[in-house]
Amino acid sequence: MTTTTAHEALRARVEAQPALKHRDRAVLRFLAFRAADGETARAAIREIATATGMDPKTVRRSVAWLAENHVVVIVNRRLTDGTALPNEYIITADELDRLTEWEVITSDIPIPTT
């Protein structure tokens, strides 16, 4: 009998989610790889960009989209003197599972209220 770790389960959920764009999947794949506990990863935007081969601006857009859709929670980390540290990303796998292609396609289209 093979047991699946939380880390492996998260990575499988990322791969199985059809609603993710290529850039979002690449960023989330990186974060899932770094989340040894299956939930929390720490990484700098430049580090993610280098690992995924994307421009840092593209990574920022992807992280913003993932946060807007509640797939990740961004925790800004700083030292007491104000020096910035790499962000912490809490991956909410349940929200990842709730994404659907329809929601992603229609998220920018206003829905009539009448």
Residue pairs with C-beta under 8 A, 6 or more apart in sequence:
4 12
5 38
6 37
6 38
6 39
7 32
7 35
7 36
7 37
7 38
9 38
9 93
10 32
10 35
10 38
10 39
10 91
10 93
11 29
11 32
11 33
13 93
13 96
13 97
14 20
14 25
14 28
14 29
14 32
14 96
15 25
15 29
17 25
17 96
17 97
17 99
18 101
19 99
19 100
19 101
19 103
19 104
20 28
20 99
21 62
21 104
23 54
23 58
23 59
23 61
23 62
24 62
24 65
24 66
26 52
26 54
26 62
27 48
27 52
27 54
27 59
27 62
27 63
27 66
28 66
28 71
28 72
28 91
28 96
30 43
30 48
30 51
30 52
31 41
31 43
31 48
31 72
31 89
31 91
32 41
32 91
33 41
34 41
34 42
34 43
35 41
35 89
35 91
38 93
39 90
39 91
39 93
40 88
40 89
40 90
40 91
41 88
41 89
41 91
42 77
42 85
42 86
42 87
42 88
42 89
43 86
43 87
43 89
44 86
44 87
45 56
45 59
45 60
45 63
45 87
46 56
47 86
48 54
48 59
48 63
49 55
49 56
49 58
49 59
52 59
54 62
63 72
63 74
63 89
66 72
67 73
67 74
69 95
69 99
69 107
70 92
70 95
71 91
71 92
71 95
71 96
71 99
72 89
72 90
72 91
72 92
73 89
73 90
73 92
74 87
74 88
74 89
75 87
75 88
75 89
75 90
76 84
76 87
77 84
77 85
77 86
77 87
77 88
78 84
78 85
79 85
